[in-house]
Amino acid sequence: METFRASTQYGDWKGSASADRSDATTLAALLLERKLRKEDEFLVGAKLYVGENHDNKLAGVHVSAFLFDNAAGGDVSRAIDEAGEGLKLRRVEVELSLEEFVCLFKRFAVSLSDPHLGMEGRDFTAV
């Protein structure tokens, strides 16, 4: 069993991400186009992992998409909630560059901070 959360080997920095859907294309549509998703599967999440960089060169970009089988139809949110700890998602790996992944969204924001400083979610005034 795994937890849907971003993590790295050391977790020196942690944070949050937010994105707006693209008007041009979506990850769900791309997965369907590449035959990685069936019509009755619902895209519930994605993970982006950028591997170690050496001398400022990216070693690899890995994108995983997580799909919920909605063959029975109905409310996906409710079905996920009712599945509880028995939730099963199908993971598919998607070959995308970092630029291709970010371009699946209209806007894409990430915030990171040292978790020991308690900045995540904290209000402040920038001067």
N, C-alpha and C positions, 0 to 999 in steps of 0.2 A: 504494500500500500504506500502511496506517496501523498504528499500534501501539495496543493496548488499554491505555490509561493515561489518567488524568485530566491535563488540561493547561489552562492559561489563557494569555492573551497574554504576561504577564510572569513568571508562576510565582513570585511573591514569597513565597508560602507553599505548602508541600507537606505531604502526609500520607497517611493511610490511612482506610479506611472499613470498617465491619463492620455486618451486619444479620442479624436472625433472620426467618425466614419468618413471615408472618401466618397465623393460624389461620382468618381470614375469607376472604381472597382473595389471589391471587398475580398478579404481572405476566404470567406465562404464561397464566393463566386469563383475565385481562382482554384480552390480545391475541387469544385465541381467540374470546372473546365479541364483540369488535369486528371480527372477521374480518380481523385483521392478521397472524394466524399460522395456518398449516395444521396439521392434526392430526399430520402426520409431520415437523414442524419442532420443533427443540429449542431453547428459550431458553438461550443460553450466557452472556449478559451484558447489561448495560444501562449507559448513561451518562446522567448528569444534568448539565445545564449551565444555570447561572443567569447571564443576561447582565448587562451593566452596570446599576448602579443609579444613579439621579440623584435627589438630594434624598430619599434613603431610600425610593424607589419602585422596585420590580423592573421591569426592562425586559422580561423574558421568561424563561420556564422552558422548557427543551427537554429532552425525554427521547427517547433513541434506544435501541431494543432490537435485539439482534443474535441472529439465528436461524441454526441449522445444519440443513441439509436431511438428515434421517435417514430418507429414503424406503426405503433399503436395510435399515433396522432395525439391530440390533446395538448394540454398546457405543459410545456417543457419545464418551466420553473417549478410547477407543482410536482411533476414526476421526479425531478431531481431531488426536491425536498423530501418526498416520500421514500426515495431510495435509501436515505440515511447513509450509514456506513457501508452499505452494500452497493453504492454508486459505482457503475462501471462505465468508463469512457474509452473509446478507441483512440489511440495516439497514432498520428501519421506525421512522418518527417517530410518537410517541404524544403526543396532546394531554392533558396532565395539569397540574394546579396543583402547586405545591410540597407542599402539604398532602396532596393525593391520592397523590403519589408516595411520600411518607414513610409514609402509612397502608397502603401495600402490604406493610409489614413490621411485625412485632410490636415489635421494638426496632431503633433505627437510631442508629449512632454514627459520628462523624467526628472525627479529630484532625488539627490543622494546626500547623505551626511553620515558622519561618524555616529554610530548608534549609541555610544556612551555619552553623547552631548545632548540627547533628547530634543533634537530639532524637528523631527518628523511631526507635522501637524501643529507646530508651535507658531503663534502669531508673533510678528516682529515688524519694526519699521526700518526700511532700507533708506539709508542716507547717502 
